[in-house]
Amino acid sequence: MLNRLRNLLLPCLGIALFLIVWEIAGRKMGDSLFAPLSSVVVQYVELLRDGAMLGELFISLRQMLIGFLAACVVGMPLGIAMGRSRLADAVFRPWVGIFVVTSTAALIPILILILGTGLALRSTVVFLAAVWYIVLTTYNGAKGISPEQIAVGRSFSAGRAQIFWKIILPTLYPYLITGARIGLIHAIRAMVMAEMFVIVGYGGLIHQTGMLVDTSSLLGLLATLMIVSLLANFLLSQWGKTLAPWYEQQRSTQ
Amino acid sequence: MADGSLQVKGATPGQAAAMDYGRRPTLVGALSIIVGLLLWELAATQFSHFILPPPLNVFERFIDPAFGPRLLDALRLSFIQLGAGFGLALAIALPLGILIGRSHTAYHMFNPLINALYAIPPVALIPFLIIWFGLFLEARIALVFLMCFFDILVIIIAGARDVRSSLVDVGRSFGASRALCLRLVVLPALTPFLFAALRVGSARAINGMITAELFFAAANLGAILKRSAQAFDSASALAVVVTICLVGLAAQALIQALERRVLHWHLRA
């Protein structure tokens, strides 16, 4: 009981400490360098009332989702194929290895030449930033499925399709969710990056606010981005828990 | 697993595992690369050379006496901010991560905060970096630092927490002091995580290097990339991308080679 209270109290204490340091640092540095918490809160209400922030955010997120879902649709089957088939592994391994270390930022100037600066560019950047992490996480999961599990299916004379749908896929749920979570972090990062490059949407809003040296609005925009990212991550992990409730238990007993 | 990859459980599973992807060259892999290049060649015939040049044109750029040396020169300058930012991130994240990971109180106090700050895309901080550091070297170093700092920190914290308490207890019961335990038990147990942090961190830092060169005042490799793209010289732009990609692969290979030497005692999963 005491332990639980402590584990609840300590994070609050840490965050409170951070907010106090922020307030003091902000007052010392002034609004043009680093706005204190108090003026960000005031400004944040203004940003919410103004509506431009949330409006741009929803448009940006909707466009981001196109690239992210495409990355899931391509990345998950590819990861499973690579994990289950030696040939697929050997064929795609060098390419995944190359692309995962290539920075998406470096591709933007070239992608602009091919795709222009519209929706296609942003979706492609998001897709390229997220897909390799989804592939690799799924791959690690698929590779780790024990042969015994599949042998059990065989001895109950399950067909290939049945083994896939009833054994392989459920075992992969936690990895698919983890892959989606990591992919989503990269997708949101890529969304902001692409938008700041061509100055549209939410990233464009951040860029313009920065140009005005309006740090209290800027910090408000960053806070919203943080909340969205944490919320998306939380929702995905909750979904993972309902999808594969056995996984958490297994991990905690290990 | 035969590829000698290292499982880092608990430490942002996918991130560390993703960088863990051993690259043992195989015949099929080499064939796949060749087929890929042929496909690129084939695709290039459908586009104008200004937009998608064939692979040979790109590789020609490297031996072009007017371009190759310029590229190398820019790369050398780029390494300055890469080294400074990455080094600074390591120097702060390693001790801080061990401190937070080893102390129960500090972990519960700061972990939610770190996760929250980690959720902010570093690129979104660029306007701040411009306000504080301007548009040149200092700002670029700061972005490289921010891009890799939290990734390293999170892995080191997970590693420091992962050290089995029974190991530390053995040290204690032999009368080792806290400092001695740290040096002889915790640090060696942490090395696999350190290498995971190096792999993930270096990839992020290289990413930060080119991002910084594109987003602040265009400099070094970023300047060549931007100018080439603006002049519809895709071959040169792609040559820069290939260079960055090679730097990334070389960094991964280097760290993996080092890991094999240092961690030969470590049980491979």
Chai-1 contact restraints between the chains, C-beta under 6 A:
chainA,res_idxA,chainB,res_idxB,connection_type,confidence,min_distance_angstrom,max_distance_angstrom,comment,restraint_id
A,N7,B,H108,contact,1.0,0.0,6.0,A-B,restraint_1
A,L10,B,H108,contact,1.0,0.0,6.0,A-B,restraint_2
A,L10,B,M109,contact,1.0,0.0,6.0,A-B,restraint_3
A,P11,B,P112,contact,1.0,0.0,6.0,A-B,restraint_4
A,L13,B,M109,contact,1.0,0.0,6.0,A-B,restraint_5
A,G14,B,M109,contact,1.0,0.0,6.0,A-B,restraint_6
A,G14,B,F110,contact,1.0,0.0,6.0,A-B,restraint_7
A,G14,B,L113,contact,1.0,0.0,6.0,A-B,restraint_8
A,I15,B,L113,contact,1.0,0.0,6.0,A-B,restraint_9
A,F18,B,L113,contact,1.0,0.0,6.0,A-B,restraint_10
A,A90,B,T26,contact,1.0,0.0,6.0,A-B,restraint_11
A,A90,B,V28,contact,1.0,0.0,6.0,A-B,restraint_12
A,A90,B,G29,contact,1.0,0.0,6.0,A-B,restraint_13
A,V91,B,S32,contact,1.0,0.0,6.0,A-B,restraint_14
A,R93,B,G29,contact,1.0,0.0,6.0,A-B,restraint_15
A,P94,B,G29,contact,1.0,0.0,6.0,A-B,restraint_16
A,P94,B,S32,contact,1.0,0.0,6.0,A-B,restraint_17
A,P94,B,I33,contact,1.0,0.0,6.0,A-B,restraint_18
A,G97,B,Y21,contact,1.0,0.0,6.0,A-B,restraint_19
A,G97,B,R23,contact,1.0,0.0,6.0,A-B,restraint_20
A,V101,B,A203,contact,1.0,0.0,6.0,A-B,restraint_21
A,V101,B,G248,contact,1.0,0.0,6.0,A-B,restraint_22
A,V101,B,L249,contact,1.0,0.0,6.0,A-B,restraint_23
A,T102,B,C245,contact,1.0,0.0,6.0,A-B,restraint_24
A,S103,B,N207,contact,1.0,0.0,6.0,A-B,restraint_25
A,S103,B,I210,contact,1.0,0.0,6.0,A-B,restraint_26
A,A105,B,I210,contact,1.0,0.0,6.0,A-B,restraint_27
A,A105,B,T211,contact,1.0,0.0,6.0,A-B,restraint_28
A,A105,B,L214,contact,1.0,0.0,6.0,A-B,restraint_29
A,A106,B,I210,contact,1.0,0.0,6.0,A-B,restraint_30
A,A106,B,V241,contact,1.0,0.0,6.0,A-B,restraint_31
A,A106,B,I244,contact,1.0,0.0,6.0,A-B,restraint_32
A,P109,B,L225,contact,1.0,0.0,6.0,A-B,restraint_33
A,P109,B,K226,contact,1.0,0.0,6.0,A-B,restraint_34
A,P109,B,A229,contact,1.0,0.0,6.0,A-B,restraint_35
A,P109,B,A237,contact,1.0,0.0,6.0,A-B,restraint_36
A,I110,B,A237,contact,1.0,0.0,6.0,A-B,restraint_37
A,L113,B,I51,contact,1.0,0.0,6.0,A-B,restraint_38
A,L113,B,A229,contact,1.0,0.0,6.0,A-B,restraint_39
A,I114,B,I51,contact,1.0,0.0,6.0,A-B,restraint_40
A,Y133,B,G14,contact,1.0,0.0,6.0,A-B,restraint_41
A,Y133,B,A18,contact,1.0,0.0,6.0,A-B,restraint_42
A,L136,B,A18,contact,1.0,0.0,6.0,A-B,restraint_43
A,T137,B,G14,contact,1.0,0.0,6.0,A-B,restraint_44
A,N140,B,A17,contact,1.0,0.0,6.0,A-B,restraint_45
A,T178,B,P13,contact,1.0,0.0,6.0,A-B,restraint_46
A,T178,B,G14,contact,1.0,0.0,6.0,A-B,restraint_47
A,I182,B,G14,contact,1.0,0.0,6.0,A-B,restraint_48
A,R189,B,P121,contact,1.0,0.0,6.0,A-B,restraint_49
A,V192,B,P121,contact,1.0,0.0,6.0,A-B,restraint_50
A,V192,B,V123,contact,1.0,0.0,6.0,A-B,restraint_51
A,V192,B,A124,contact,1.0,0.0,6.0,A-B,restraint_52
A,M193,B,V123,contact,1.0,0.0,6.0,A-B,restraint_53
A,I206,B,A124,contact,1.0,0.0,6.0,A-B,restraint_54
A,G210,B,P127,contact,1.0,0.0,6.0,A-B,restraint_55
A,L218,B,P127,contact,1.0,0.0,6.0,A-B,restraint_56
A,L222,B,I120,contact,1.0,0.0,6.0,A-B,restraint_57
A,L222,B,A124,contact,1.0,0.0,6.0,A-B,restraint_58
A,L225,B,A124,contact,1.0,0.0,6.0,A-B,restraint_59
A,M226,B,A119,contact,1.0,0.0,6.0,A-B,restraint_60
A,M226,B,I120,contact,1.0,0.0,6.0,A-B,restraint_61
A,S229,B,A119,contact,1.0,0.0,6.0,A-B,restraint_62
A,L230,B,A119,contact,1.0,0.0,6.0,A-B,restraint_63
